[in-house]
Amino acid sequence: MCRHDSFVIERNGKPVARVVPIAGAAGDVTVAEALAAWTSGAAADRSFAEDLAAVDAADRPPANRWES
């Protein structure tokens, strides 16, 4: 059963976004159904995985992760 909850995302105490259910979505999906769809998908693209690894290796965390 979908509760149709919405959430407000704040930054420094100010609302910056709202997450809401998609109007007219084609039914609810359980986590089990979503996982089954995810795991039955196509084979992994090796070059995409390598690209993600390169991006991850080049990523530098900010000096202060709380400032942006």
mmCIF file of the N, C-alpha and C atoms, coordinates in Angstrom:
data_MODEL
# 
_entry.id   MODEL 
# 
loop_
_atom_site.group_PDB 
_atom_site.id 
_atom_site.type_symbol 
_atom_site.label_atom_id 
_atom_site.label_alt_id 
_atom_site.label_comp_id 
_atom_site.label_asym_id 
_atom_site.label_entity_id 
_atom_site.label_seq_id 
_atom_site.pdbx_PDB_ins_code 
_atom_site.Cartn_x 
_atom_site.Cartn_y 
_atom_site.Cartn_z 
_atom_site.occupancy 
_atom_site.B_iso_or_equiv 
_atom_site.pdbx_formal_charge 
_atom_site.auth_seq_id 
_atom_site.auth_comp_id 
_atom_site.auth_asym_id 
_atom_site.auth_atom_id 
_atom_site.pdbx_PDB_model_num 
ATOM 1   N N  . MET A 1 1  ? 0.845  -1.191  0.000   1.00 0.00 ? 1  MET A N  1 
ATOM 2   C CA . MET A 1 1  ? 0.000  0.000   0.000   1.00 0.00 ? 1  MET A CA 1 
ATOM 3   C C  . MET A 1 1  ? 0.884  1.245   0.000   1.00 0.00 ? 1  MET A C  1 
ATOM 4   N N  . CYS A 1 2  ? 0.645  2.129   -0.892  1.00 0.00 ? 2  CYS A N  1 
ATOM 5   C CA . CYS A 1 2  ? 1.424  3.361   -0.998  1.00 0.00 ? 2  CYS A CA 1 
ATOM 6   C C  . CYS A 1 2  ? 0.831  4.429   -0.089  1.00 0.00 ? 2  CYS A C  1 
ATOM 7   N N  . ARG A 1 3  ? 1.687  5.046   0.712   1.00 0.00 ? 3  ARG A N  1 
ATOM 8   C CA . ARG A 1 3  ? 1.216  6.086   1.625   1.00 0.00 ? 3  ARG A CA 1 
ATOM 9   C C  . ARG A 1 3  ? 1.262  7.462   0.979   1.00 0.00 ? 3  ARG A C  1 
ATOM 10  N N  . HIS A 1 4  ? 1.888  7.594   -0.157  1.00 0.00 ? 4  HIS A N  1 
ATOM 11  C CA . HIS A 1 4  ? 1.993  8.872   -0.870  1.00 0.00 ? 4  HIS A CA 1 
ATOM 12  C C  . HIS A 1 4  ? 2.649  9.951   0.000   1.00 0.00 ? 4  HIS A C  1 
ATOM 13  N N  . ASP A 1 5  ? 3.695  9.552   0.752   1.00 0.00 ? 5  ASP A N  1 
ATOM 14  C CA . ASP A 1 5  ? 4.441  10.508  1.573   1.00 0.00 ? 5  ASP A CA 1 
ATOM 15  C C  . ASP A 1 5  ? 5.230  11.453  0.680   1.00 0.00 ? 5  ASP A C  1 
ATOM 16  N N  . SER A 1 6  ? 5.482  12.647  1.182   1.00 0.00 ? 6  SER A N  1 
ATOM 17  C CA . SER A 1 6  ? 6.394  13.574  0.512   1.00 0.00 ? 6  SER A CA 1 
ATOM 18  C C  . SER A 1 6  ? 7.405  14.047  1.545   1.00 0.00 ? 6  SER A C  1 
ATOM 19  N N  . PHE A 1 7  ? 8.569  14.464  1.069   1.00 0.00 ? 7  PHE A N  1 
ATOM 20  C CA . PHE A 1 7  ? 9.646  14.873  1.946   1.00 0.00 ? 7  PHE A CA 1 
ATOM 21  C C  . PHE A 1 7  ? 10.234 16.187  1.454   1.00 0.00 ? 7  PHE A C  1 
ATOM 22  N N  . VAL A 1 8  ? 10.599 17.057  2.395   1.00 0.00 ? 8  VAL A N  1 
ATOM 23  C CA . VAL A 1 8  ? 11.249 18.319  2.068   1.00 0.00 ? 8  VAL A CA 1 
ATOM 24  C C  . VAL A 1 8  ? 12.728 18.178  2.404   1.00 0.00 ? 8  VAL A C  1 
ATOM 25  N N  . ILE A 1 9  ? 13.577 18.525  1.452   1.00 0.00 ? 9  ILE A N  1 
ATOM 26  C CA . ILE A 1 9  ? 15.022 18.495  1.650   1.00 0.00 ? 9  ILE A CA 1 
ATOM 27  C C  . ILE A 1 9  ? 15.466 19.912  1.959   1.00 0.00 ? 9  ILE A C  1 
ATOM 28  N N  . GLU A 1 10 ? 16.212 20.043  3.051   1.00 0.00 ? 10 GLU A N  1 
ATOM 29  C CA . GLU A 1 10 ? 16.671 21.364  3.481   1.00 0.00 ? 10 GLU A CA 1 
ATOM 30  C C  . GLU A 1 10 ? 18.184 21.459  3.409   1.00 0.00 ? 10 GLU A C  1 
ATOM 31  N N  . ARG A 1 11 ? 18.649 22.671  3.189   1.00 0.00 ? 11 ARG A N  1 
ATOM 32  C CA . ARG A 1 11 ? 20.074 22.972  3.257   1.00 0.00 ? 11 ARG A CA 1 
ATOM 33  C C  . ARG A 1 11 ? 20.208 24.222  4.112   1.00 0.00 ? 11 ARG A C  1 
ATOM 34  N N  . ASN A 1 12 ? 20.961 24.105  5.179   1.00 0.00 ? 12 ASN A N  1 
ATOM 35  C CA . ASN A 1 12 ? 21.133 25.212  6.130   1.00 0.00 ? 12 ASN A CA 1 
ATOM 36  C C  . ASN A 1 12 ? 19.781 25.718  6.636   1.00 0.00 ? 12 ASN A C  1 
ATOM 37  N N  . GLY A 1 13 ? 18.853 24.790  6.870   1.00 0.00 ? 13 GLY A N  1 
ATOM 38  C CA . GLY A 1 13 ? 17.555 25.149  7.413   1.00 0.00 ? 13 GLY A CA 1 
ATOM 39  C C  . GLY A 1 13 ? 16.568 25.731  6.414   1.00 0.00 ? 13 GLY A C  1 
ATOM 40  N N  . LYS A 1 14 ? 16.965 25.815  5.143   1.00 0.00 ? 14 LYS A N  1 
ATOM 41  C CA . LYS A 1 14 ? 16.080 26.372  4.119   1.00 0.00 ? 14 LYS A CA 1 
ATOM 42  C C  . LYS A 1 14 ? 15.642 25.257  3.169   1.00 0.00 ? 14 LYS A C  1 
ATOM 43  N N  . PRO A 1 15 ? 14.344 25.174  2.869   1.00 0.00 ? 15 PRO A N  1 
ATOM 44  C CA . PRO A 1 15 ? 13.895 24.140  1.935   1.00 0.00 ? 15 PRO A CA 1 
ATOM 45  C C  . PRO A 1 15 ? 14.466 24.374  0.537   1.00 0.00 ? 15 PRO A C  1 
ATOM 46  N N  . VAL A 1 16 ? 15.020 23.312  -0.060  1.00 0.00 ? 16 VAL A N  1 
ATOM 47  C CA . VAL A 1 16 ? 15.593 23.425  -1.401  1.00 0.00 ? 16 VAL A CA 1 
ATOM 48  C C  . VAL A 1 16 ? 14.930 22.484  -2.400  1.00 0.00 ? 16 VAL A C  1 
ATOM 49  N N  . ALA A 1 17 ? 14.218 21.466  -1.903  1.00 0.00 ? 17 ALA A N  1 
ATOM 50  C CA . ALA A 1 17 ? 13.569 20.524  -2.814  1.00 0.00 ? 17 ALA A CA 1 
ATOM 51  C C  . ALA A 1 17 ? 12.483 19.763  -2.067  1.00 0.00 ? 17 ALA A C  1 
ATOM 52  N N  . ARG A 1 18 ? 11.567 19.205  -2.835  1.00 0.00 ? 18 ARG A N  1 
ATOM 53  C CA . ARG A 1 18 ? 10.525 18.337  -2.279  1.00 0.00 ? 18 ARG A CA 1 
ATOM 54  C C  . ARG A 1 18 ? 10.509 17.057  -3.103  1.00 0.00 ? 18 ARG A C  1 
ATOM 55  N N  . VAL A 1 19 ? 10.509 15.927  -2.422  1.00 0.00 ? 19 VAL A N  1 
ATOM 56  C CA . VAL A 1 19 ? 10.429 14.627  -3.067  1.00 0.00 ? 19 VAL A CA 1 
ATOM 57  C C  . VAL A 1 19 ? 9.003  14.134  -2.887  1.00 0.00 ? 19 VAL A C  1 
ATOM 58  N N  . VAL A 1 20 ? 8.330  13.894  -4.007  1.00 0.00 ? 20 VAL A N  1 
ATOM 59  C CA . VAL A 1 20 ? 6.925  13.483  -3.976  1.00 0.00 ? 20 VAL A CA 1 
ATOM 60  C C  . VAL A 1 20 ? 6.727  12.280  -4.887  1.00 0.00 ? 20 VAL A C  1 
ATOM 61  N N  . PRO A 1 21 ? 5.679  11.498  -4.657  1.00 0.00 ? 21 PRO A N  1 
ATOM 62  C CA . PRO A 1 21 ? 5.393  10.391  -5.569  1.00 0.00 ? 21 PRO A CA 1 
ATOM 63  C C  . PRO A 1 21 ? 5.069  10.913  -6.967  1.00 0.00 ? 21 PRO A C  1 
ATOM 64  N N  . ILE A 1 22 ? 5.354  10.118  -7.968  1.00 0.00 ? 22 ILE A N  1 
ATOM 65  C CA . ILE A 1 22 ? 5.045  10.485  -9.346  1.00 0.00 ? 22 ILE A CA 1 
ATOM 66  C C  . ILE A 1 22 ? 3.549  10.334  -9.556  1.00 0.00 ? 22 ILE A C  1 
ATOM 67  N N  . ALA A 1 23 ? 2.925  11.381  -10.046 1.00 0.00 ? 23 ALA A N  1 
ATOM 68  C CA . ALA A 1 23 ? 1.488  11.330  -10.322 1.00 0.00 ? 23 ALA A CA 1 
ATOM 69  C C  . ALA A 1 23 ? 1.221  10.365  -11.466 1.00 0.00 ? 23 ALA A C  1 
ATOM 70  N N  . GLY A 1 24 ? 0.258  9.497   -11.287 1.00 0.00 ? 24 GLY A N  1 
ATOM 71  C CA . GLY A 1 24 ? -0.116 8.573   -12.349 1.00 0.00 ? 24 GLY A CA 1 
ATOM 72  C C  . GLY A 1 24 ? 0.867  7.448   -12.565 1.00 0.00 ? 24 GLY A C  1 
ATOM 73  N N  . ALA A 1 25 ? 1.718  7.172   -11.561 1.00 0.00 ? 25 ALA A N  1 
ATOM 74  C CA . ALA A 1 25 ? 2.673  6.070   -11.705 1.00 0.00 ? 25 ALA A CA 1 
ATOM 75  C C  . ALA A 1 25 ? 1.920  4.757   -11.882 1.00 0.00 ? 25 ALA A C  1 
ATOM 76  N N  . ALA A 1 26 ? 2.497  3.865   -12.618 1.00 0.00 ? 26 ALA A N  1 
ATOM 77  C CA . ALA A 1 26 ? 1.821  2.603   -12.959 1.00 0.00 ? 26 ALA A CA 1 
ATOM 78  C C  . ALA A 1 26 ? 1.925  1.591   -11.830 1.00 0.00 ? 26 ALA A C  1 
ATOM 79  N N  . GLY A 1 27 ? 1.333  1.864   -10.694 1.00 0.00 ? 27 GLY A N  1 
ATOM 80  C CA . GLY A 1 27 ? 1.268  0.907   -9.596  1.00 0.00 ? 27 GLY A CA 1 
ATOM 81  C C  . GLY A 1 27 ? 2.489  0.939   -8.703  1.00 0.00 ? 27 GLY A C  1 
ATOM 82  N N  . ASP A 1 28 ? 2.315  0.317   -7.566  1.00 0.00 ? 28 ASP A N  1 
ATOM 83  C CA . ASP A 1 28 ? 3.392  0.240   -6.588  1.00 0.00 ? 28 ASP A CA 1 
ATOM 84  C C  . ASP A 1 28 ? 4.269  -0.974  -6.876  1.00 0.00 ? 28 ASP A C  1 
ATOM 85  N N  . VAL A 1 29 ? 5.531  -0.861  -6.560  1.00 0.00 ? 29 VAL A N  1 
ATOM 86  C CA . VAL A 1 29 ? 6.470  -1.950  -6.747  1.00 0.00 ? 29 VAL A CA 1 
ATOM 87  C C  . VAL A 1 29 ? 7.122  -2.235  -5.405  1.00 0.00 ? 29 VAL A C  1 
ATOM 88  N N  . THR A 1 30 ? 7.173  -3.489  -5.036  1.00 0.00 ? 30 THR A N  1 
ATOM 89  C CA . THR A 1 30 ? 7.827  -3.849  -3.785  1.00 0.00 ? 30 THR A CA 1 
ATOM 90  C C  . THR A 1 30 ? 9.338  -3.871  -3.991  1.00 0.00 ? 30 THR A C  1 
ATOM 91  N N  . VAL A 1 31 ? 10.069 -3.859  -2.900  1.00 0.00 ? 31 VAL A N  1 
ATOM 92  C CA . VAL A 1 31 ? 11.530 -3.944  -2.980  1.00 0.00 ? 31 VAL A CA 1 
ATOM 93  C C  . VAL A 1 31 ? 11.924 -5.266  -3.628  1.00 0.00 ? 31 VAL A C  1 
ATOM 94  N N  . ALA A 1 32 ? 11.234 -6.343  -3.288  1.00 0.00 ? 32 ALA A N  1 
ATOM 95  C CA . ALA A 1 32 ? 11.545 -7.651  -3.875  1.00 0.00 ? 32 ALA A CA 1 
ATOM 96  C C  . ALA A 1 32 ? 11.351 -7.631  -5.389  1.00 0.00 ? 32 ALA A C  1 
ATOM 97  N N  . GLU A 1 33 ? 10.276 -6.997  -5.858  1.00 0.00 ? 33 GLU A N  1 
ATOM 98  C CA . GLU A 1 33 ? 10.034 -6.905  -7.298  1.00 0.00 ? 33 GLU A CA 1 
ATOM 99  C C  . GLU A 1 33 ? 11.100 -6.056  -7.985  1.00 0.00 ? 33 GLU A C  1 
ATOM 100 N N  . ALA A 1 34 ? 11.480 -4.965  -7.371  1.00 0.00 ? 34 ALA A N  1 
ATOM 101 C CA . ALA A 1 34 ? 12.517 -4.103  -7.944  1.00 0.00 ? 34 ALA A CA 1 
ATOM 102 C C  . ALA A 1 34 ? 13.855 -4.832  -8.005  1.00 0.00 ? 34 ALA A C  1 
ATOM 103 N N  . LEU A 1 35 ? 14.193 -5.575  -6.941  1.00 0.00 ? 35 LEU A N  1 
ATOM 104 C CA . LEU A 1 35 ? 15.444 -6.337  -6.923  1.00 0.00 ? 35 LEU A CA 1 
ATOM 105 C C  . LEU A 1 35 ? 15.432 -7.424  -7.995  1.00 0.00 ? 35 LEU A C  1 
ATOM 106 N N  . ALA A 1 36 ? 14.307 -8.090  -8.150  1.00 0.00 ? 36 ALA A N  1 
ATOM 107 C CA . ALA A 1 36 ? 14.206 -9.131  -9.179  1.00 0.00 ? 36 ALA A CA 1 
ATOM 108 C C  . ALA A 1 36 ? 14.401 -8.532  -10.569 1.00 0.00 ? 36 ALA A C  1 
ATOM 109 N N  . ALA A 1 37 ? 13.808 -7.375  -10.821 1.00 0.00 ? 37 ALA A N  1 
ATOM 110 C CA . ALA A 1 37 ? 13.978 -6.714  -12.119 1.00 0.00 ? 37 ALA A CA 1 
ATOM 111 C C  . ALA A 1 37 ? 15.431 -6.297  -12.326 1.00 0.00 ? 37 ALA A C  1 
ATOM 112 N N  . TRP A 1 38 ? 16.058 -5.803  -11.275 1.00 0.00 ? 38 TRP A N  1 
ATOM 113 C CA . TRP A 1 38 ? 17.459 -5.343  -11.353 1.00 0.00 ? 38 TRP A CA 1 
ATOM 114 C C  . TRP A 1 38 ? 18.396 -6.506  -11.652 1.00 0.00 ? 38 TRP A C  1 
ATOM 115 N N  . THR A 1 39 ? 18.206 -7.630  -10.946 1.00 0.00 ? 39 THR A N  1 
ATOM 116 C CA . THR A 1 39 ? 19.121 -8.761  -11.106 1.00 0.00 ? 39 THR A CA 1 
ATOM 117 C C  . THR A 1 39 ? 18.876 -9.548  -12.382 1.00 0.00 ? 39 THR A C  1 
ATOM 118 N N  . SER A 1 40 ? 17.715 -9.404  -13.004 1.00 0.00 ? 40 SER A N  1 
ATOM 119 C CA . SER A 1 40 ? 17.446 -10.134 -14.240 1.00 0.00 ? 40 SER A CA 1 
ATOM 120 C C  . SER A 1 40 ? 17.800 -9.309  -15.476 1.00 0.00 ? 40 SER A C  1 
ATOM 121 N N  . GLY A 1 41 ? 18.442 -8.169  -15.274 1.00 0.00 ? 41 GLY A N  1 
ATOM 122 C CA . GLY A 1 41 ? 18.779 -7.277  -16.383 1.00 0.00 ? 41 GLY A CA 1 
ATOM 123 C C  . GLY A 1 41 ? 19.918 -7.803  -17.232 1.00 0.00 ? 41 GLY A C  1 
ATOM 124 N N  . ALA A 1 42 ? 20.347 -6.996  -18.159 1.00 0.00 ? 42 ALA A N  1 
ATOM 125 C CA . ALA A 1 42 ? 21.417 -7.364  -19.089 1.00 0.00 ? 42 ALA A CA 1 
ATOM 126 C C  . ALA A 1 42 ? 22.747 -7.508  -18.358 1.00 0.00 ? 42 ALA A C  1 
ATOM 127 N N  . ALA A 1 43 ? 23.675 -8.150  -19.012 1.00 0.00 ? 43 ALA A N  1 
ATOM 128 C CA . ALA A 1 43 ? 25.020 -8.324  -18.456 1.00 0.00 ? 43 ALA A CA 1 
ATOM 129 C C  . ALA A 1 43 ? 25.693 -6.964  -18.282 1.00 0.00 ? 43 ALA A C  1 
ATOM 130 N N  . ALA A 1 44 ? 26.573 -6.898  -17.309 1.00 0.00 ? 44 ALA A N  1 
ATOM 131 C CA . ALA A 1 44 ? 27.283 -5.654  -17.016 1.00 0.00 ? 44 ALA A CA 1 
ATOM 132 C C  . ALA A 1 44 ? 28.158 -5.242  -18.193 1.00 0.00 ? 44 ALA A C  1 
ATOM 133 N N  . ASP A 1 45 ? 28.245 -3.947  -18.429 1.00 0.00 ? 45 ASP A N  1 
ATOM 134 C CA . ASP A 1 45 ? 29.088 -3.390  -19.486 1.00 0.00 ? 45 ASP A CA 1 
ATOM 135 C C  . ASP A 1 45 ? 30.460 -3.136  -18.868 1.00 0.00 ? 45 ASP A C  1 
ATOM 136 N N  . ARG A 1 46 ? 31.450 -3.920  -19.240 1.00 0.00 ? 46 ARG A N  1 
ATOM 137 C CA . ARG A 1 46 ? 32.787 -3.842  -18.639 1.00 0.00 ? 46 ARG A CA 1 
ATOM 138 C C  . ARG A 1 46 ? 33.401 -2.455  -18.793 1.00 0.00 ? 46 ARG A C  1 
ATOM 139 N N  . SER A 1 47 ? 33.239 -1.811  -19.932 1.00 0.00 ? 47 SER A N  1 
ATOM 140 C CA . SER A 1 47 ? 33.858 -0.496  -20.134 1.00 0.00 ? 47 SER A CA 1 
ATOM 141 C C  . SER A 1 47 ? 33.203 0.547   -19.226 1.00 0.00 ? 47 SER A C  1 
ATOM 142 N N  . PHE A 1 48 ? 31.893 0.413   -18.962 1.00 0.00 ? 48 PHE A N  1 
ATOM 143 C CA . PHE A 1 48 ? 31.223 1.338   -18.048 1.00 0.00 ? 48 PHE A CA 1 
ATOM 144 C C  . PHE A 1 48 ? 31.761 1.164   -16.636 1.00 0.00 ? 48 PHE A C  1 
ATOM 145 N N  . ALA A 1 49 ? 31.971 -0.074  -16.222 1.00 0.00 ? 49 ALA A N  1 
ATOM 146 C CA . ALA A 1 49 ? 32.535 -0.340  -14.898 1.00 0.00 ? 49 ALA A CA 1 
ATOM 147 C C  . ALA A 1 49 ? 33.943 0.251   -14.782 1.00 0.00 ? 49 ALA A C  1 
ATOM 148 N N  . GLU A 1 50 ? 34.717 0.155   -15.836 1.00 0.00 ? 50 GLU A N  1 
ATOM 149 C CA . GLU A 1 50 ? 36.066 0.724   -15.835 1.00 0.00 ? 50 GLU A CA 1 
ATOM 150 C C  . GLU A 1 50 ? 36.008 2.257   -15.766 1.00 0.00 ? 50 GLU A C  1 
ATOM 151 N N  . ASP A 1 51 ? 35.049 2.864   -16.474 1.00 0.00 ? 51 ASP A N  1 
ATOM 152 C CA . ASP A 1 51 ? 34.875 4.320   -16.405 1.00 0.00 ? 51 ASP A CA 1 
ATOM 153 C C  . ASP A 1 51 ? 34.518 4.764   -14.986 1.00 0.00 ? 51 ASP A C  1 
ATOM 154 N N  . LEU A 1 52 ? 33.615 4.024   -14.345 1.00 0.00 ? 52 LEU A N  1 
ATOM 155 C CA . LEU A 1 52 ? 33.240 4.354   -12.966 1.00 0.00 ? 52 LEU A CA 1 
ATOM 156 C C  . LEU A 1 52 ? 34.435 4.229   -12.027 1.00 0.00 ? 52 LEU A C  1 
ATOM 157 N N  . ALA A 1 53 ? 35.241 3.222   -12.216 1.00 0.00 ? 53 ALA A N  1 
ATOM 158 C CA . ALA A 1 53 ? 36.440 3.047   -11.386 1.00 0.00 ? 53 ALA A CA 1 
ATOM 159 C C  . ALA A 1 53 ? 37.406 4.210   -11.579 1.00 0.00 ? 53 ALA A C  1 
ATOM 160 N N  . ALA A 1 54 ? 37.565 4.679   -12.815 1.00 0.00 ? 54 ALA A N  1 
ATOM 161 C CA . ALA A 1 54 ? 38.452 5.816   -13.087 1.00 0.00 ? 54 ALA A CA 1 
ATOM 162 C C  . ALA A 1 54 ? 37.933 7.087   -12.431 1.00 0.00 ? 54 ALA A C  1 
ATOM 163 N N  . VAL A 1 55 ? 36.622 7.310   -12.506 1.00 0.00 ? 55 VAL A N  1 
ATOM 164 C CA . VAL A 1 55 ? 36.033 8.484   -11.863 1.00 0.00 ? 55 VAL A CA 1 
ATOM 165 C C  . VAL A 1 55 ? 36.223 8.405   -10.349 1.00 0.00 ? 55 VAL A C  1 
ATOM 166 N N  . ASP A 1 56 ? 35.983 7.231   -9.788  1.00 0.00 ? 56 ASP A N  1 
ATOM 167 C CA . ASP A 1 56 ? 36.150 7.039   -8.344  1.00 0.00 ? 56 ASP A CA 1 
ATOM 168 C C  . ASP A 1 56 ? 37.592 7.291   -7.919  1.00 0.00 ? 56 ASP A C  1 
ATOM 169 N N  . ALA A 1 57 ? 38.553 6.814   -8.702  1.00 0.00 ? 57 ALA A N  1 
ATOM 170 C CA . ALA A 1 57 ? 39.967 7.000   -8.375  1.00 0.00 ? 57 ALA A CA 1 
ATOM 171 C C  . ALA A 1 57 ? 40.378 8.465   -8.451  1.00 0.00 ? 57 ALA A C  1 
ATOM 172 N N  . ALA A 1 58 ? 39.746 9.242   -9.331  1.00 0.00 ? 58 ALA A N  1 
ATOM 173 C CA . ALA A 1 58 ? 40.091 10.649  -9.505  1.00 0.00 ? 58 ALA A CA 1 
ATOM 174 C C  . ALA A 1 58 ? 39.358 11.562  -8.527  1.00 0.00 ? 58 ALA A C  1 
ATOM 175 N N  . ASP A 1 59 ? 38.369 11.028  -7.841  1.00 0.00 ? 59 ASP A N  1 
ATOM 176 C CA . ASP A 1 59 ? 37.550 11.842  -6.930  1.00 0.00 ? 59 ASP A CA 1 
ATOM 177 C C  . ASP A 1 59 ? 38.387 12.302  -5.737  1.00 0.00 ? 59 ASP A C  1 
ATOM 178 N N  . ARG A 1 60 ? 38.258 13.573  -5.410  1.00 0.00 ? 60 ARG A N  1 
ATOM 179 C CA . ARG A 1 60 ? 38.961 14.140  -4.258  1.00 0.00 ? 60 ARG A CA 1 
ATOM 180 C C  . ARG A 1 60 ? 37.924 14.701  -3.299  1.00 0.00 ? 60 ARG A C  1 
ATOM 181 N N  . PRO A 1 61 ? 37.889 14.212  -2.065  1.00 0.00 ? 61 PRO A N  1 
ATOM 182 C CA . PRO A 1 61 ? 36.908 14.757  -1.111  1.00 0.00 ? 61 PRO A CA 1 
ATOM 183 C C  . PRO A 1 61 ? 37.236 16.204  -0.770  1.00 0.00 ? 61 PRO A C  1 
ATOM 184 N N  . PRO A 1 62 ? 36.230 17.001  -0.464  1.00 0.00 ? 62 PRO A N  1 
ATOM 185 C CA . PRO A 1 62 ? 36.484 18.396  -0.094  1.00 0.00 ? 62 PRO A CA 1 
ATOM 186 C C  . PRO A 1 62 ? 37.224 18.477  1.239   1.00 0.00 ? 62 PRO A C  1 
ATOM 187 N N  . ALA A 1 63 ? 37.929 19.581  1.450   1.00 0.00 ? 63 ALA A N  1 
ATOM 188 C CA . ALA A 1 63 ? 38.643 19.774  2.706   1.00 0.00 ? 63 ALA A CA 1 
ATOM 189 C C  . ALA A 1 63 ? 37.675 19.743  3.883   1.00 0.00 ? 63 ALA A C  1 
ATOM 190 N N  . ASN A 1 64 ? 36.514 20.383  3.719   1.00 0.00 ? 64 ASN A N  1 
ATOM 191 C CA . ASN A 1 64 ? 35.484 20.376  4.740   1.00 0.00 ? 64 ASN A CA 1 
ATOM 192 C C  . ASN A 1 64 ? 34.211 19.870  4.079   1.00 0.00 ? 64 ASN A C  1 
ATOM 193 N N  . ARG A 1 65 ? 33.817 18.649  4.383   1.00 0.00 ? 65 ARG A N  1 
ATOM 194 C CA . ARG A 1 65 ? 32.673 18.056  3.705   1.00 0.00 ? 65 ARG A CA 1 
ATOM 195 C C  . ARG A 1 65 ? 31.360 18.723  4.076   1.00 0.00 ? 65 ARG A C  1 
ATOM 196 N N  . TRP A 1 66 ? 31.334 19.567  5.066   1.00 0.00 ? 66 TRP A N  1 
ATOM 197 C CA . TRP A 1 66 ? 30.094 20.234  5.480   1.00 0.00 ? 66 TRP A CA 1 
ATOM 198 C C  . TRP A 1 66 ? 29.899 21.562  4.773   1.00 0.00 ? 66 TRP A C  1 
ATOM 199 N N  . GLU A 1 67 ? 30.913 22.059  4.092   1.00 0.00 ? 67 GLU A N  1 
ATOM 200 C CA . GLU A 1 67 ? 30.786 23.298  3.312   1.00 0.00 ? 67 GLU A CA 1 
ATOM 201 C C  . GLU A 1 67 ? 30.597 22.946  1.848   1.00 0.00 ? 67 GLU A C  1 
ATOM 202 N N  . SER A 1 68 ? 29.799 23.705  1.168   1.00 0.00 ? 68 SER A N  1 
ATOM 203 C CA . SER A 1 68 ? 29.661 23.451  -0.269  1.00 0.00 ? 68 SER A CA 1 
ATOM 204 C C  . SER A 1 68 ? 29.350 24.747  -0.973  1.00 0.00 ? 68 SER A C  1 
# 
